[in-house]
Amino acid sequence: MIARPFGWTGVKVAVIGQGTWRMGESRAAQPEELRALRRGIDLGLTHIDTAEMYADGGAERLVGQAVAGRRAEVFLTTKVHPQNASYAGTLQACERSLRRLNTDYVDLYLLHFWSAGHPIADTMRAMEELVRRGWTRFIGVSNFDVRQLKEAQAALTRERLVSNQVLYHLRDREIERDVLPYCERHRIAVVGYTPLARGGFLRGVVAEIAKKRARTPRQVVLNFLTRRPSLFTIPKAGRPEHVRENAAALDFTLARQDLKTIDAAF
Ligand SMILES: NC(=O)c1ccc[n+]([C@@H]2O[C@H](COP(=O)([O-])OP(=O)(O)OC[C@H]3O[C@@H](n4cnc5c(N)ncnc54)[C@H](OP(=O)(O)O)[C@@H]3O)[C@@H](O)[C@H]2O)c1
């Protein structure tokens, strides 16, 4: 497992974590999902990402079970839905999340999307209050562009944004244009979501590089997506064997030529 400083905080966080979107939806799938999350923690995928929105709280409840008895090993992230992101609504949403997660704090609390309905200043003020109460260690945002990041930063008086969680996979590298350079200048950790882009790398240059390096195409993808110190990723895997594959994605280094080849192809 590889961990590295999470933005300006210096706190070491697993470069590859675990997503939980679509988990906790079906009772039948839950035992295997629970096994997968726990296996992931065993293998060092200790950054667990969830949200109040996922399975209407079901994903948070599942995560609560997965981390029971080992809360301190895990860097736990959850998110407030923009509809709830008024000042009071944010505090209440966080309290509900903590209850479902069966913990008294999260490590990172994010605004899930820019909220059209609630002034960003109100949400950020609530976020600062959550830190003051000890309900979250750090605060951040998700799906924010540079203009939105600046507005959120300007609204903060006591705390700093730690992270921006954004879409990042080989077929969508949009963040590399503005968001990533901006976050790097401000030492905001960039957590990429949907890294596996729902598959499809079994042929082509990624597959060729994987074969040459005796890895799987998904391992090459995850390795590439975390090639800079500012980059983290949170693949979701509901099956233990998938978790095992993802956890071994960083025990090799892509050659400069491999990076160039992927750059050119995507
Ligand atoms: N902030 C946001 O707005 C936002 C939006 C989307 C996602 N996210 C977060 O990011 C996480 C990841 O994104 P995502 O769930 O959209 O997509 P993803 O992680 O790119 O892909 C998940 C899919 O890949 C499969 N998979 C994972 N590892 C595999 C492996 N080694 N071999 C074969 N298949 C594998 C999973 O299957 P199995 O489940 O069967 O293992 C699942 O079907 C989410 O779960 C969520 O926590 C955040």
The ligand as an SDF file (V2000), in Angstrom:
LIG
                    3D

 48 52  0  0  0  0  0  0  0  0999 V2000
  -18.1230   12.9840   -6.1000 N   0  0  0  0  0  0  0  0  0  0  0  0
  -18.8920   12.5040   -7.0450 C   0  0  0  0  0  0  0  0  0  0  0  0
  -19.7280   13.1770   -7.6380 O   0  0  0  0  0  0  0  0  0  0  0  0
  -18.7230   11.0530   -7.4350 C   0  0  0  0  0  0  0  0  0  0  0  0
  -19.3230   10.5660   -8.6140 C   0  0  0  0  0  0  0  0  0  0  0  0
  -19.1190    9.2300   -8.9530 C   0  0  0  0  0  0  0  0  0  0  0  0
  -18.3480    8.4080   -8.1330 C   0  0  0  0  0  0  0  0  0  0  0  0
  -17.8030    8.9090   -6.9630 N   0  0  0  0  0  0  0  0  0  0  0  0
  -17.0170    8.0440   -6.0550 C   0  0  0  0  0  0  0  0  0  0  0  0
  -15.9920    7.3970   -6.7860 O   0  0  0  0  0  0  0  0  0  0  0  0
  -16.1240    5.9810   -6.6510 C   0  0  0  0  0  0  0  0  0  0  0  0
  -15.6270    5.2650   -7.8880 C   0  0  0  0  0  0  0  0  0  0  0  0
  -16.3450    5.6360   -9.0300 O   0  0  0  0  0  0  0  0  0  0  0  0
  -17.4100    4.6800   -9.7490 P   0  0  0  0  0  0  0  0  0  0  0  0
  -18.0080    3.7610   -8.7630 O   0  0  0  0  0  0  0  0  0  0  0  0
  -18.2840    5.5830  -10.5230 O   0  0  0  0  0  0  0  0  0  0  0  0
  -16.5750    3.8840  -10.8530 O   0  0  0  0  0  0  0  0  0  0  0  0
  -15.2550    3.0030  -10.9110 P   0  0  0  0  0  0  0  0  0  0  0  0
  -14.6280    2.8690   -9.5920 O   0  0  0  0  0  0  0  0  0  0  0  0
  -14.4260    3.5570  -12.0000 O   0  0  0  0  0  0  0  0  0  0  0  0
  -15.8220    1.5990  -11.4050 O   0  0  0  0  0  0  0  0  0  0  0  0
  -16.5970    0.7560  -10.5920 C   0  0  0  0  0  0  0  0  0  0  0  0
  -16.8650   -0.5140  -11.3740 C   0  0  0  0  0  0  0  0  0  0  0  0
  -15.6230   -1.1360  -11.7010 O   0  0  0  0  0  0  0  0  0  0  0  0
  -15.6560   -2.4860  -11.2710 C   0  0  0  0  0  0  0  0  0  0  0  0
  -14.2990   -2.8620  -10.8400 N   0  0  0  0  0  0  0  0  0  0  0  0
  -13.5760   -2.3030   -9.8510 C   0  0  0  0  0  0  0  0  0  0  0  0
  -12.3740   -2.8860   -9.7450 N   0  0  0  0  0  0  0  0  0  0  0  0
  -12.3620   -3.8630  -10.6920 C   0  0  0  0  0  0  0  0  0  0  0  0
  -11.4100   -4.8350  -11.0770 C   0  0  0  0  0  0  0  0  0  0  0  0
  -10.2100   -4.9050  -10.4900 N   0  0  0  0  0  0  0  0  0  0  0  0
  -11.7310   -5.7000  -12.0830 N   0  0  0  0  0  0  0  0  0  0  0  0
  -12.9380   -5.6230  -12.7020 C   0  0  0  0  0  0  0  0  0  0  0  0
  -13.8820   -4.7110  -12.3870 N   0  0  0  0  0  0  0  0  0  0  0  0
  -13.5930   -3.8440  -11.3850 C   0  0  0  0  0  0  0  0  0  0  0  0
  -16.6370   -2.5600  -10.1610 C   0  0  0  0  0  0  0  0  0  0  0  0
  -17.1560   -3.8640  -10.1070 O   0  0  0  0  0  0  0  0  0  0  0  0
  -17.5360   -4.6390   -8.7480 P   0  0  0  0  0  0  0  0  0  0  0  0
  -18.2810   -3.6580   -7.8960 O   0  0  0  0  0  0  0  0  0  0  0  0
  -18.3320   -5.7890   -9.2130 O   0  0  0  0  0  0  0  0  0  0  0  0
  -16.2520   -5.0590   -8.0790 O   0  0  0  0  0  0  0  0  0  0  0  0
  -17.6680   -1.5210  -10.6020 C   0  0  0  0  0  0  0  0  0  0  0  0
  -18.5770   -2.1090  -11.5120 O   0  0  0  0  0  0  0  0  0  0  0  0
  -17.6130    5.8210   -6.3570 C   0  0  0  0  0  0  0  0  0  0  0  0
  -17.9060    4.5390   -5.8630 O   0  0  0  0  0  0  0  0  0  0  0  0
  -17.8560    6.9550   -5.4110 C   0  0  0  0  0  0  0  0  0  0  0  0
  -17.3990    6.6390   -4.1160 O   0  0  0  0  0  0  0  0  0  0  0  0
  -17.9620   10.2190   -6.6260 C   0  0  0  0  0  0  0  0  0  0  0  0
  1  2  1  0
  2  3  2  0
  2  4  1  0
  4  5  1  0
  4 48  2  0
  5  6  2  0
  6  7  1  0
  7  8  2  0
  8  9  1  0
  8 48  1  0
  9 10  1  0
  9 46  1  0
 10 11  1  0
 11 12  1  0
 11 44  1  0
 12 13  1  0
 13 14  1  0
 14 15  2  0
 14 16  1  0
 14 17  1  0
 17 18  1  0
 18 19  2  0
 18 20  1  0
 18 21  1  0
 21 22  1  0
 22 23  1  0
 23 24  1  0
 23 42  1  0
 24 25  1  0
 25 26  1  0
 25 36  1  0
 26 27  1  0
 26 35  1  0
 27 28  2  0
 28 29  1  0
 29 30  1  0
 29 35  2  0
 30 31  1  0
 30 32  2  0
 32 33  1  0
 33 34  2  0
 34 35  1  0
 36 37  1  0
 36 42  1  0
 37 38  1  0
 38 39  2  0
 38 40  1  0
 38 41  1  0
 42 43  1  0
 44 45  1  0
 44 46  1  0
 46 47  1  0
M  CHG  2   8   1  16  -1
M  END
$$$$
